[in-house]
């Protein structure tokens, strides 16, 4: 008996790209900073929320390259030299968090509100098409 993997199953033609997406998403890392939520906000709408307390808009960047959504944060060290900490328990480290988006998912917008970065996503619903294939003679 032959065991088929997901991408090599004979009924799933053209899904080789999905194996690469799964591999790429596994490499994104499992670091827990910053914490995030993913919620479905509508039938074809999603929202990613990251807890980025202490970051300003100009210290955050959101990019999309080849269906990989990348969120980066880097706080400036402007006022750290003038402060004397007796205890420093609030992290001010740089971060990078990435998400692989499915084909057809687009970024609708992003907003920073009360220390939470909300990124809204929308899936474009393709129109169903039926095409008749003519059978030729050999």
Rosetta constraint file for C-alpha pairs under 8 A:
AtomPair CA 4 CA 8 HARMONIC 5.81 0.50
AtomPair CA 4 CA 9 HARMONIC 5.20 0.50
AtomPair CA 5 CA 9 HARMONIC 6.03 0.50
AtomPair CA 6 CA 12 HARMONIC 7.97 0.50
AtomPair CA 6 CA 19 HARMONIC 7.86 0.50
AtomPair CA 7 CA 12 HARMONIC 6.85 0.50
AtomPair CA 7 CA 15 HARMONIC 5.82 0.50
AtomPair CA 7 CA 16 HARMONIC 5.33 0.50
AtomPair CA 7 CA 18 HARMONIC 7.15 0.50
AtomPair CA 7 CA 19 HARMONIC 6.16 0.50
AtomPair CA 8 CA 12 HARMONIC 7.26 0.50
AtomPair CA 8 CA 16 HARMONIC 7.58 0.50
AtomPair CA 9 CA 13 HARMONIC 7.73 0.50
AtomPair CA 15 CA 19 HARMONIC 7.43 0.50
AtomPair CA 16 CA 20 HARMONIC 7.08 0.50
AtomPair CA 17 CA 21 HARMONIC 6.38 0.50
AtomPair CA 18 CA 22 HARMONIC 6.17 0.50
AtomPair CA 19 CA 23 HARMONIC 6.18 0.50
AtomPair CA 20 CA 24 HARMONIC 6.04 0.50
AtomPair CA 21 CA 25 HARMONIC 6.04 0.50
AtomPair CA 21 CA 100 HARMONIC 7.19 0.50
AtomPair CA 22 CA 26 HARMONIC 6.17 0.50
AtomPair CA 23 CA 27 HARMONIC 6.52 0.50
AtomPair CA 24 CA 28 HARMONIC 6.71 0.50
AtomPair CA 24 CA 100 HARMONIC 7.91 0.50
AtomPair CA 25 CA 99 HARMONIC 7.01 0.50
AtomPair CA 25 CA 100 HARMONIC 6.15 0.50
AtomPair CA 28 CA 97 HARMONIC 7.48 0.50
AtomPair CA 28 CA 98 HARMONIC 6.21 0.50
AtomPair CA 28 CA 99 HARMONIC 7.68 0.50
AtomPair CA 33 CA 95 HARMONIC 7.00 0.50
AtomPair CA 34 CA 50 HARMONIC 6.41 0.50
AtomPair CA 34 CA 51 HARMONIC 5.93 0.50
AtomPair CA 34 CA 52 HARMONIC 6.57 0.50
AtomPair CA 34 CA 95 HARMONIC 7.22 0.50
AtomPair CA 34 CA 97 HARMONIC 7.78 0.50
AtomPair CA 35 CA 50 HARMONIC 5.94 0.50
AtomPair CA 35 CA 51 HARMONIC 5.74 0.50
AtomPair CA 36 CA 48 HARMONIC 6.97 0.50
AtomPair CA 36 CA 49 HARMONIC 5.38 0.50
AtomPair CA 36 CA 50 HARMONIC 4.27 0.50
AtomPair CA 36 CA 51 HARMONIC 6.15 0.50
AtomPair CA 37 CA 47 HARMONIC 7.99 0.50
AtomPair CA 37 CA 48 HARMONIC 5.73 0.50
AtomPair CA 37 CA 49 HARMONIC 5.12 0.50
AtomPair CA 37 CA 50 HARMONIC 6.59 0.50
AtomPair CA 38 CA 46 HARMONIC 7.13 0.50
AtomPair CA 38 CA 47 HARMONIC 5.75 0.50
AtomPair CA 38 CA 48 HARMONIC 4.57 0.50
AtomPair CA 38 CA 49 HARMONIC 6.45 0.50
AtomPair CA 39 CA 46 HARMONIC 5.68 0.50
AtomPair CA 39 CA 47 HARMONIC 5.32 0.50
AtomPair CA 39 CA 48 HARMONIC 6.58 0.50
AtomPair CA 40 CA 44 HARMONIC 7.89 0.50
AtomPair CA 40 CA 45 HARMONIC 6.02 0.50
AtomPair CA 40 CA 46 HARMONIC 4.39 0.50
AtomPair CA 40 CA 47 HARMONIC 6.34 0.50
AtomPair CA 41 CA 45 HARMONIC 5.33 0.50
AtomPair CA 41 CA 46 HARMONIC 5.10 0.50
AtomPair CA 41 CA 47 HARMONIC 6.36 0.50
AtomPair CA 42 CA 46 HARMONIC 6.77 0.50
AtomPair CA 44 CA 122 HARMONIC 5.86 0.50
AtomPair CA 44 CA 123 HARMONIC 5.17 0.50
AtomPair CA 44 CA 124 HARMONIC 7.45 0.50
AtomPair CA 44 CA 125 HARMONIC 7.76 0.50
AtomPair CA 45 CA 120 HARMONIC 7.33 0.50
AtomPair CA 45 CA 121 HARMONIC 5.67 0.50
AtomPair CA 45 CA 122 HARMONIC 4.48 0.50
AtomPair CA 45 CA 123 HARMONIC 6.21 0.50
AtomPair CA 46 CA 120 HARMONIC 5.92 0.50
AtomPair CA 46 CA 121 HARMONIC 5.00 0.50
AtomPair CA 46 CA 122 HARMONIC 6.33 0.50
AtomPair CA 47 CA 118 HARMONIC 6.56 0.50
AtomPair CA 47 CA 119 HARMONIC 5.58 0.50
AtomPair CA 47 CA 120 HARMONIC 4.52 0.50
AtomPair CA 47 CA 121 HARMONIC 5.94 0.50
AtomPair CA 48 CA 117 HARMONIC 7.99 0.50
AtomPair CA 48 CA 118 HARMONIC 5.78 0.50
AtomPair CA 48 CA 119 HARMONIC 5.12 0.50
AtomPair CA 48 CA 120 HARMONIC 6.52 0.50
AtomPair CA 48 CA 121 HARMONIC 7.90 0.50
AtomPair CA 49 CA 116 HARMONIC 6.35 0.50
AtomPair CA 49 CA 117 HARMONIC 5.47 0.50
AtomPair CA 49 CA 118 HARMONIC 4.52 0.50
AtomPair CA 49 CA 119 HARMONIC 6.36 0.50
AtomPair CA 50 CA 116 HARMONIC 5.63 0.50
AtomPair CA 50 CA 117 HARMONIC 5.13 0.50
AtomPair CA 50 CA 118 HARMONIC 6.69 0.50
AtomPair CA 51 CA 115 HARMONIC 6.15 0.50
AtomPair CA 51 CA 116 HARMONIC 4.77 0.50
AtomPair CA 51 CA 117 HARMONIC 6.51 0.50
AtomPair CA 52 CA 115 HARMONIC 5.29 0.50
AtomPair CA 52 CA 116 HARMONIC 5.60 0.50
AtomPair CA 52 CA 117 HARMONIC 6.51 0.50
AtomPair CA 53 CA 114 HARMONIC 7.60 0.50
AtomPair CA 53 CA 115 HARMONIC 4.10 0.50
AtomPair CA 53 CA 116 HARMONIC 6.71 0.50
AtomPair CA 54 CA 92 HARMONIC 7.74 0.50
AtomPair CA 54 CA 115 HARMONIC 6.69 0.50
AtomPair CA 55 CA 59 HARMONIC 6.04 0.50
AtomPair CA 55 CA 60 HARMONIC 7.06 0.50
AtomPair CA 55 CA 73 HARMONIC 7.37 0.50
AtomPair CA 55 CA 74 HARMONIC 7.83 0.50
AtomPair CA 55 CA 75 HARMONIC 6.36 0.50
AtomPair CA 55 CA 115 HARMONIC 7.30 0.50
AtomPair CA 56 CA 60 HARMONIC 6.85 0.50
AtomPair CA 56 CA 75 HARMONIC 7.97 0.50
AtomPair CA 57 CA 112 HARMONIC 6.92 0.50
AtomPair CA 59 CA 73 HARMONIC 5.67 0.50
AtomPair CA 59 CA 74 HARMONIC 5.40 0.50
AtomPair CA 59 CA 75 HARMONIC 5.67 0.50
AtomPair CA 59 CA 76 HARMONIC 7.31 0.50
AtomPair CA 60 CA 71 HARMONIC 7.22 0.50
AtomPair CA 60 CA 72 HARMONIC 5.70 0.50
AtomPair CA 60 CA 73 HARMONIC 4.48 0.50
AtomPair CA 60 CA 74 HARMONIC 6.65 0.50
AtomPair CA 61 CA 71 HARMONIC 5.76 0.50
AtomPair CA 61 CA 72 HARMONIC 5.23 0.50
AtomPair CA 61 CA 73 HARMONIC 6.45 0.50
AtomPair CA 62 CA 69 HARMONIC 7.20 0.50
AtomPair CA 62 CA 70 HARMONIC 5.72 0.50
AtomPair CA 62 CA 71 HARMONIC 4.63 0.50
AtomPair CA 62 CA 72 HARMONIC 6.56 0.50
AtomPair CA 63 CA 69 HARMONIC 5.90 0.50
AtomPair CA 63 CA 70 HARMONIC 5.22 0.50
AtomPair CA 63 CA 71 HARMONIC 6.62 0.50
AtomPair CA 64 CA 68 HARMONIC 5.53 0.50
AtomPair CA 64 CA 69 HARMONIC 4.57 0.50
AtomPair CA 64 CA 70 HARMONIC 6.18 0.50
AtomPair CA 65 CA 69 HARMONIC 6.71 0.50
AtomPair CA 65 CA 70 HARMONIC 7.96 0.50
AtomPair CA 67 CA 100 HARMONIC 5.90 0.50
AtomPair CA 67 CA 101 HARMONIC 5.21 0.50
AtomPair CA 67 CA 102 HARMONIC 7.02 0.50
AtomPair CA 67 CA 103 HARMONIC 7.24 0.50
AtomPair CA 68 CA 98 HARMONIC 6.70 0.50
AtomPair CA 68 CA 99 HARMONIC 5.75 0.50
AtomPair CA 68 CA 100 HARMONIC 4.48 0.50
AtomPair CA 68 CA 101 HARMONIC 6.01 0.50
AtomPair CA 69 CA 98 HARMONIC 5.45 0.50
AtomPair CA 69 CA 99 HARMONIC 5.07 0.50
AtomPair CA 69 CA 100 HARMONIC 6.09 0.50
AtomPair CA 69 CA 101 HARMONIC 6.87 0.50
AtomPair CA 70 CA 96 HARMONIC 7.04 0.50
AtomPair CA 70 CA 97 HARMONIC 5.94 0.50
AtomPair CA 70 CA 98 HARMONIC 4.41 0.50
AtomPair CA 70 CA 99 HARMONIC 6.60 0.50
AtomPair CA 71 CA 96 HARMONIC 5.73 0.50
AtomPair CA 71 CA 97 HARMONIC 5.23 0.50
AtomPair CA 71 CA 98 HARMONIC 6.12 0.50
AtomPair CA 72 CA 94 HARMONIC 7.46 0.50
AtomPair CA 72 CA 95 HARMONIC 5.63 0.50
AtomPair CA 72 CA 96 HARMONIC 4.45 0.50
AtomPair CA 72 CA 97 HARMONIC 6.48 0.50
AtomPair CA 73 CA 94 HARMONIC 5.36 0.50
AtomPair CA 73 CA 95 HARMONIC 5.24 0.50
AtomPair CA 73 CA 96 HARMONIC 6.56 0.50
AtomPair CA 74 CA 93 HARMONIC 6.84 0.50
AtomPair CA 74 CA 94 HARMONIC 4.44 0.50
AtomPair CA 74 CA 95 HARMONIC 6.76 0.50
AtomPair CA 75 CA 92 HARMONIC 6.60 0.50
AtomPair CA 75 CA 93 HARMONIC 7.00 0.50
AtomPair CA 75 CA 94 HARMONIC 6.60 0.50
AtomPair CA 77 CA 81 HARMONIC 7.63 0.50
AtomPair CA 79 CA 83 HARMONIC 6.74 0.50
AtomPair CA 101 CA 105 HARMONIC 6.20 0.50
AtomPair CA 104 CA 123 HARMONIC 5.57 0.50
AtomPair CA 104 CA 124 HARMONIC 5.47 0.50
AtomPair CA 104 CA 125 HARMONIC 7.74 0.50
AtomPair CA 105 CA 121 HARMONIC 6.51 0.50
AtomPair CA 105 CA 122 HARMONIC 5.54 0.50
AtomPair CA 105 CA 123 HARMONIC 4.23 0.50
AtomPair CA 105 CA 124 HARMONIC 6.35 0.50
AtomPair CA 106 CA 121 HARMONIC 5.58 0.50
AtomPair CA 106 CA 122 HARMONIC 5.31 0.50
AtomPair CA 106 CA 123 HARMONIC 6.18 0.50
AtomPair CA 106 CA 124 HARMONIC 7.48 0.50
AtomPair CA 107 CA 119 HARMONIC 7.29 0.50
AtomPair CA 107 CA 120 HARMONIC 6.04 0.50
AtomPair CA 107 CA 121 HARMONIC 4.53 0.50
AtomPair CA 107 CA 122 HARMONIC 6.32 0.50
AtomPair CA 108 CA 119 HARMONIC 7.63 0.50
AtomPair CA 108 CA 120 HARMONIC 5.28 0.50
AtomPair CA 108 CA 121 HARMONIC 5.20 0.50
AtomPair CA 108 CA 122 HARMONIC 6.10 0.50
AtomPair CA 109 CA 119 HARMONIC 5.93 0.50
AtomPair CA 109 CA 120 HARMONIC 5.35 0.50
AtomPair CA 109 CA 121 HARMONIC 7.30 0.50
AtomPair CA 110 CA 117 HARMONIC 7.08 0.50
AtomPair CA 110 CA 118 HARMONIC 5.47 0.50
AtomPair CA 110 CA 119 HARMONIC 4.33 0.50
AtomPair CA 110 CA 120 HARMONIC 6.10 0.50
AtomPair CA 111 CA 117 HARMONIC 5.86 0.50
AtomPair CA 111 CA 118 HARMONIC 5.31 0.50
AtomPair CA 111 CA 119 HARMONIC 6.69 0.50
AtomPair CA 112 CA 116 HARMONIC 5.70 0.50
AtomPair CA 112 CA 117 HARMONIC 4.45 0.50
AtomPair CA 112 CA 118 HARMONIC 6.28 0.50
AtomPair CA 113 CA 117 HARMONIC 6.41 0.50
AtomPair CA 113 CA 118 HARMONIC 7.69 0.50
